[in-house]
Amino acid sequence: MLISEFSRETGLSPDTIRFYVRKGLLSPARNGKGGRNPYQLFGPQDVTAARMIVLQQSLGYSLREIAALNGQYRAGAHSPEQTAAVLRAQIAKLEGKRAELESALAFLGRKLKWVEAGQREDGPNWRDYLC
């Protein structure tokens, strides 16, 4: 499929797709059509890769980390132990973010109660929270 169809299939903009290709995150095939700029042909494996990139970004991976992980995977350099280590690190990172979000939510909840109560006393101190 050409970039326009790939864009519809993945929900990514053509500019984002081109950016991912430039960064080596996606590796579409090229055909002879298009002169100096051969058409990029995306297949089902590219759709899967694009969805994995979006998922990895939502989990907090940087594009640099995604490129490194994908490069190792494509080279066959992944092992169950390495995969487990990467997953443990990501879980720890997300648990830290969850703690920060829970703290921010607690602060905002206390602040809302304070506002709704008419602000009769000192409000909650943000220093008492992780955020």
PyMOL commands that set and color helices and strands:
alter all, ss='L'
color gray80, all
select helices_A, chain A and resi 3-10+14-22+44-58+63-74+80-116+126-128
alter helices_A, ss='H'
color red, helices_A
select strands_A, chain A and resi 29-30+40-41
alter strands_A, ss='S'
color yellow, strands_A
deselect
rebuild
show_as cartoon
